[in-house]
Amino acid sequence: MTVLPSVAVVILNWNGKAFLERFLPSVCASRYDGNLEIWLADNASSDDSVAFVAAAFPQVKIIRNPTNSGFAGGYNEALQHVKADIYVLLNQDVEVEPDWITPVIAQMQADAQIAACQPKLRAYHDRESFEYAGAAGGWMDILGYTFCRGRILYTTETDKGQYDNPQDIFWATGAALFIRSSCFWEVGGFDPYFFAHMEEVDLCWRLQRAGHRISICPSATVYHVGGGSLPQGNPRKLYLNFRNNLIMLYKNLHPGEQWIILSQRHVLDLMAAVKSLVSGKPRDMAAIFRAYRDYYRWRRKEGKTAAVNFPRKRLYDLQGVFHGIMIWRYYFLNKRTFSTLWHPKKK
């Protein structure tokens, strides 16, 4: 008889009582034949969400982080106190189905090379549509722009089963991330400097560099609200996305690709800043310039020693990489869905 791995669902919370009231009952109703624990990792909330969970859900174990160090630092700190074979990092604004865990675990059990895996993400408020944060698995193009099967930029598709095949992807969403605990710590966990946004992409890139694989399990589905902490269009969110994406590229790109890719990104990002100004969004332009300022500050202080533990592989040798420029095809060739993009040949 196969022994199932122990699973710990860990929900990082910051002032999320309303979300916990709505979604924690579905998490607590999860079914799994192996050992299952549910944890709340609180990031120094100022509301009464911890007291609420302790009273209403006594079966949920609670970790109190002393400060709010964001998604990345908060999980790094909390997971040091959690003992399980598989961590499931679940956003506080996610509703799950009762049997959402078992299919993902079965897929990971069937292939020991899979270090991380995600279920399919649909939108909580439009339950037949994919959700922005992960859809049916994360990809990246050759310039470092991220997108998903089922979501490119702000275009999301209706889920008609078109992406129901399990496959390797580049990154798995942090909104519902299944990851082997041994692999998480092998690559050093999340980069705490990121605070929030892009940290799961960086983590999955490092996992691939270490020889592991990332996968999507479309037979499991969760429903994500999205934008619970920072909504789309927030300049702070824009700043973190630009800054962290640049740092991630600098850390992980092969030296033979680094200069050409980053130089092209600099030009395109400058164009994005100018577009923001012309569109009457000077705060967005300022956010992009602040991102570049802090990226170069990071390079001077930490760039030489960042992410050197594993070999840097060329993008063409990694899974889930689109061998083209996504924004070119999206804006100029009107390729708005994942299925219309050109795919690399199978190896």
Secondary structure per residue as TSV (DSSP state, phi and psi in degrees):
chain	resnum	aa	ss	phi	psi
A	1	M	-	360.0	128.1
A	2	T	-	-72.5	130.1
A	3	V	-	-85.5	122.7
A	4	L	-	-75.2	144.5
A	5	P	-	-68.5	150.7
A	6	S	-	-73.8	143.6
A	7	V	E	-127.1	134.5
A	8	A	E	-122.6	114.7
A	9	V	E	-86.7	118.5
A	10	V	E	-118.1	116.4
A	11	I	E	-102.7	116.6
A	12	L	E	-84.0	126.4
A	13	N	E	-121.9	138.4
A	14	W	S	-143.6	107.2
A	15	N	S	51.4	44.3
A	16	G	-	-112.1	33.7
A	17	K	H	-55.9	-42.8
A	18	A	H	-61.5	-41.2
A	19	F	H	-67.6	-41.9
A	20	L	H	-63.9	-40.2
A	21	E	H	-59.4	-38.0
A	22	R	H	-82.1	-39.0
A	23	F	H	-111.0	-22.5
A	24	L	H	-62.6	-34.0
A	25	P	H	-56.6	-38.6
A	26	S	H	-68.2	-36.3
A	27	V	H	-66.7	-42.9
A	28	C	H	-67.9	-18.4
A	29	A	T	-89.6	5.9
A	30	S	-	-62.5	142.3
A	31	R	-	-110.0	133.6
A	32	Y	-	-158.4	131.3
A	33	D	S	-76.0	-18.2
A	34	G	S	-90.8	-169.2
A	35	N	-	-74.0	122.9
A	36	L	E	-128.9	127.8
A	37	E	E	-123.4	148.4
A	38	I	E	-119.4	128.9
A	39	W	E	-123.1	144.6
A	40	L	E	-110.5	119.4
A	41	A	E	-104.5	107.2
A	42	D	E	-94.6	130.0
A	43	N	E	-95.9	59.9
A	44	A	S	56.4	49.9
A	45	S	-	-64.1	148.8
A	46	S	S	-101.6	-4.6
A	47	D	S	-91.6	-170.8
A	48	D	S	-102.0	31.8
A	49	S	H	-65.2	-36.7
A	50	V	H	-67.2	-45.1
A	51	A	H	-62.4	-38.1
A	52	F	H	-62.5	-47.6
A	53	V	H	-65.4	-42.3
A	54	A	H	-59.9	-36.2
A	55	A	H	-82.6	-41.6
A	56	A	H	-88.9	-25.5
A	57	F	-	-133.5	72.0
A	58	P	T	-63.3	-17.9
A	59	Q	T	-76.1	-13.5
A	60	V	S	-85.1	127.0
A	61	K	E	-83.5	144.7
A	62	I	E	-121.3	133.4
A	63	I	E	-117.4	131.3
A	64	R	E	-109.2	105.6
A	65	N	E	-73.9	138.1
A	66	P	S	-69.3	-24.9
A	67	T	S	-137.5	166.6
A	68	N	-	-91.9	96.4
A	69	S	-	-101.7	25.8
A	70	G	H	77.7	-175.0
A	71	F	H	-62.3	-48.2
A	72	A	H	-67.8	-57.1
A	73	G	H	-66.7	-35.8
A	74	G	H	-62.9	-44.4
A	75	Y	H	-69.8	-41.1
A	76	N	H	-55.8	-42.9
A	77	E	H	-71.1	-45.5
A	78	A	H	-68.0	-40.4
A	79	L	H	-69.2	-15.3
A	80	Q	T	-64.7	-19.4
A	81	H	T	-100.6	1.0
A	82	V	-	-110.5	126.5
A	83	K	-	-109.8	112.5
A	84	A	-	-163.5	156.4
A	85	D	S	-71.7	-39.9
A	86	I	E	-123.4	124.8
A	87	Y	E	-87.9	140.4
A	88	V	E	-119.9	107.1
A	89	L	E	-89.2	113.5
A	90	L	E	-122.6	128.2
A	91	N	E	-65.4	153.4
A	92	Q	T	-70.7	-15.8
A	93	D	T	-107.2	40.2
A	94	V	E	-121.7	131.4
A	95	E	E	-101.1	136.4
A	96	V	E	-118.7	158.4
A	97	E	-	-90.1	157.2
A	98	P	T	-55.7	-38.0
A	99	D	T	-105.4	32.7
A	100	W	S	-74.5	-22.6
A	101	I	H	-81.6	-45.5
A	102	T	H	-56.8	-46.4
A	103	P	H	-62.2	-37.1
A	104	V	H	-68.4	-44.1
A	105	I	H	-62.5	-40.9
A	106	A	H	-61.4	-40.8
A	107	Q	H	-66.0	-40.4
A	108	M	H	-70.0	-36.1
A	109	Q	H	-66.0	-31.1
A	110	A	H	-74.8	-15.6
A	111	D	-	-144.9	106.2
A	112	A	T	-68.2	-14.1
A	113	Q	T	-77.7	-16.9
A	114	I	E	-76.2	111.7
A	115	A	E	-89.0	-33.0
A	116	A	E	-141.4	150.3
A	117	C	E	-153.4	153.6
A	118	Q	E	-132.2	150.6
A	119	P	E	-78.4	176.4
A	120	K	E	-75.9	135.7
A	121	L	E	-104.7	122.6
A	122	R	E	-112.5	162.0
A	123	A	E	-79.4	131.5
A	124	Y	T	-62.2	-38.0
A	125	H	T	-91.3	-2.5
A	126	D	E	-147.7	79.1
A	127	R	E	-69.7	-9.0
A	128	E	E	-96.2	-4.1
A	129	S	E	-103.3	150.9
A	130	F	E	-67.2	157.0
A	131	E	-	-106.8	145.1
A	132	Y	T	-52.0	-43.8
A	133	A	T	-71.1	-16.0
A	134	G	T	-160.3	-28.1
A	135	A	T	44.0	-122.5
A	136	A	T	-109.1	34.3
A	137	G	-	116.8	139.2
A	138	G	E	-89.3	139.0
A	139	W	E	-124.7	173.4
A	140	M	E	-145.6	145.2
A	141	D	E	-94.3	-178.4
A	142	I	T	-74.2	-5.6
A	143	L	T	-105.5	5.4
A	144	G	S	90.2	9.1
A	145	Y	-	-80.3	130.5
A	146	T	E	-95.4	148.4
A	147	F	E	-158.5	-176.8
A	148	C	E	-136.1	157.7
A	149	R	T	-66.8	114.5
A	150	G	T	100.8	-5.8
A	151	R	E	-154.0	116.6
A	152	I	E	-121.7	122.5
A	153	L	T	50.3	-121.9
A	154	Y	T	-103.6	16.4
A	155	T	E	-98.4	115.3
A	156	T	E	-110.9	144.5
A	157	E	-	-97.8	157.9
A	158	T	B	-76.9	137.7
A	159	D	-	-79.9	106.4
A	160	K	S	-113.1	19.2
A	161	G	S	83.8	8.7
A	162	Q	T	-70.4	-17.4
A	163	Y	T	-123.5	37.5
A	164	D	-	-87.1	11.9
A	165	N	S	-94.2	127.1
A	166	P	-	-63.2	138.8
A	167	Q	E	-159.7	165.5
A	168	D	E	-72.0	144.1
A	169	I	-	-130.2	174.0
A	170	F	S	-83.1	-43.0
A	171	W	B	-143.8	147.3
A	172	A	-	-106.3	140.5
A	173	T	-	-61.9	140.7
A	174	G	T	-74.8	-8.1
A	175	A	T	-73.3	-24.6
A	176	A	E	-156.5	72.9
A	177	L	E	-103.4	116.3
A	178	F	E	-91.4	126.6
A	179	I	E	-147.7	138.0
A	180	R	E	-65.3	129.6
A	181	S	H	-59.7	-37.8
A	182	S	H	-62.5	-38.6
A	183	C	H	-72.2	-38.1
A	184	F	H	-56.1	-48.3
A	185	W	H	-78.9	-25.5
A	186	E	H	-58.2	-40.3
A	187	V	T	-97.1	8.2
A	188	G	T	90.7	12.3
A	189	G	S	68.6	-159.5
A	190	F	S	-75.4	154.8
A	191	D	-	-80.0	111.2
A	192	P	G	-64.7	-21.4
A	193	Y	G	-64.2	-26.6
A	194	F	G	-65.1	-31.6
A	195	F	-	66.3	-65.7
A	196	A	S	-156.4	151.9
A	197	H	S	79.4	126.9
A	198	M	S	74.9	-5.9
A	199	E	H	-65.6	-33.0
A	200	E	H	-74.1	-30.9
A	201	V	H	-67.0	-45.5
A	202	D	H	-59.8	-43.8
A	203	L	H	-61.2	-47.0
A	204	C	H	-67.0	-33.1
A	205	W	H	-63.6	-44.9
A	206	R	H	-64.9	-34.4
A	207	L	H	-63.6	-42.2
A	208	Q	H	-64.8	-39.5
A	209	R	H	-60.9	-31.2
A	210	A	T	-83.7	1.7
A	211	G	T	97.7	8.4
A	212	H	-	-95.9	173.6
A	213	R	E	-124.8	154.5
A	214	I	E	-117.9	141.2
A	215	S	E	-139.9	163.7
A	216	I	E	-117.3	133.9
A	217	C	E	-112.8	92.2
A	218	P	E	-73.5	-8.3
A	219	S	E	-80.8	-3.3
A	220	A	E	-116.5	138.1
A	221	T	E	-132.3	137.1
A	222	V	E	-128.1	164.5
A	223	Y	E	-122.8	120.5
A	224	H	E	-114.0	132.5
A	225	V	-	-72.5	-54.2
A	226	G	-	84.8	147.8
A	227	G	-	68.4	24.8
A	228	G	S	-67.1	-34.5
A	229	S	S	-99.1	-49.9
A	230	L	S	-130.3	112.7
A	231	P	-	-72.7	160.7
A	232	Q	T	-58.2	141.9
A	233	G	T	91.1	-5.4
A	234	N	-	-76.7	128.4
A	235	P	H	-59.1	-32.7
A	236	R	H	-63.7	-41.0
A	237	K	H	-64.2	-41.9
A	238	L	H	-62.3	-44.0
A	239	Y	H	-57.9	-49.6
A	240	L	H	-63.7	-40.6
A	241	N	H	-63.3	-45.5
A	242	F	H	-68.0	-49.6
A	243	R	H	-60.1	-49.2
A	244	N	H	-69.7	-33.2
A	245	N	H	-65.2	-42.1
A	246	L	H	-63.5	-44.8
A	247	I	H	-62.4	-42.9
A	248	M	H	-59.7	-44.2
A	249	L	H	-63.5	-45.2
A	250	Y	H	-62.4	-39.1
A	251	K	H	-68.7	-37.5
A	252	N	H	-111.0	-18.9
A	253	L	S	-66.4	144.2
A	254	H	-	-62.6	140.4
A	255	P	H	-53.1	-31.5
A	256	G	H	-72.8	-13.7
A	257	E	H	-110.2	-17.9
A	258	Q	H	-58.3	-52.7
A	259	W	H	-64.5	-47.8
A	260	I	H	-65.9	-39.3
A	261	I	H	-72.0	-45.9
A	262	L	H	-66.4	-36.1
A	263	S	H	-65.2	-39.9
A	264	Q	H	-66.4	-38.9
A	265	R	H	-64.0	-37.3
A	266	H	H	-60.3	-43.0
A	267	V	H	-64.6	-46.9
A	268	L	H	-66.4	-38.0
A	269	D	H	-68.6	-35.4
A	270	L	H	-63.2	-40.7
A	271	M	H	-62.7	-38.0
A	272	A	H	-65.2	-37.7
A	273	A	H	-65.9	-43.3
A	274	V	H	-63.8	-41.8
A	275	K	H	-60.4	-39.5
A	276	S	H	-61.8	-42.1
A	277	L	H	-65.2	-45.9
A	278	V	H	-63.9	-31.2
A	279	S	T	-83.1	5.3
A	280	G	T	80.2	27.8
A	281	K	-	-124.0	68.5
A	282	P	H	-63.5	-28.1
A	283	R	H	-67.1	-32.7
A	284	D	H	-68.3	-41.8
A	285	M	H	-61.3	-43.0
A	286	A	H	-63.3	-36.5
A	287	A	H	-64.2	-39.8
A	288	I	H	-66.0	-43.4
A	289	F	H	-65.6	-37.9
A	290	R	H	-64.4	-37.1
A	291	A	H	-61.2	-43.2
A	292	Y	H	-68.2	-39.8
A	293	R	H	-57.3	-47.3
A	294	D	H	-76.1	-28.5
A	295	Y	H	-61.9	-45.4
A	296	Y	H	-70.2	-32.6
A	297	R	H	-62.8	-42.4
A	298	W	H	-62.6	-42.4
A	299	R	H	-59.6	-41.0
A	300	R	H	-67.0	-36.4
A	301	K	H	-88.9	-41.3
A	302	E	H	-126.4	-9.1
A	303	G	G	-59.3	-36.8
A	304	K	G	-70.2	-25.2
A	305	T	G	-108.6	3.1
A	306	A	T	-78.2	130.4
A	307	A	T	52.0	50.6
A	308	V	-	-102.6	4.3
A	309	N	S	-74.0	-23.4
A	310	F	S	-129.1	151.5
A	311	P	-	-61.7	142.6
A	312	R	-	-87.4	118.0
A	313	K	-	-98.9	149.1
A	314	R	-	-66.8	147.0
A	315	L	G	-56.8	-34.9
A	316	Y	G	-66.2	-15.2
A	317	D	G	-97.3	1.4
A	318	L	S	-103.5	155.3
A	319	Q	T	-83.1	151.4
A	320	G	T	76.0	23.5
A	321	V	E	-108.0	125.9
A	322	F	E	-85.6	121.4
A	323	H	S	-84.7	59.4
A	324	G	S	-169.0	-176.4
A	325	I	-	-104.8	109.2
A	326	M	H	-60.5	-45.3
A	327	I	H	-67.2	-30.0
A	328	W	H	-64.1	-47.8
A	329	R	H	-69.3	-32.1
A	330	Y	H	-70.5	-50.4
A	331	Y	H	-84.8	-34.8
A	332	F	T	-104.8	-24.9
A	333	L	S	-109.6	2.0
A	334	N	-	58.7	35.0
A	335	K	-	-90.8	94.0
A	336	R	-	-100.7	-6.2
A	337	T	S	-123.2	153.7
A	338	F	G	-60.1	-39.3
A	339	S	G	-67.3	-16.9
A	340	T	G	-90.6	-8.5
A	341	L	S	-76.4	151.5
A	342	W	-	-71.6	137.7
A	343	H	-	-108.9	143.6
A	344	P	-	-67.3	155.4
A	345	K	-	-66.6	144.4
A	346	K	-	-70.0	141.4
A	347	K	-	-80.3	360.0
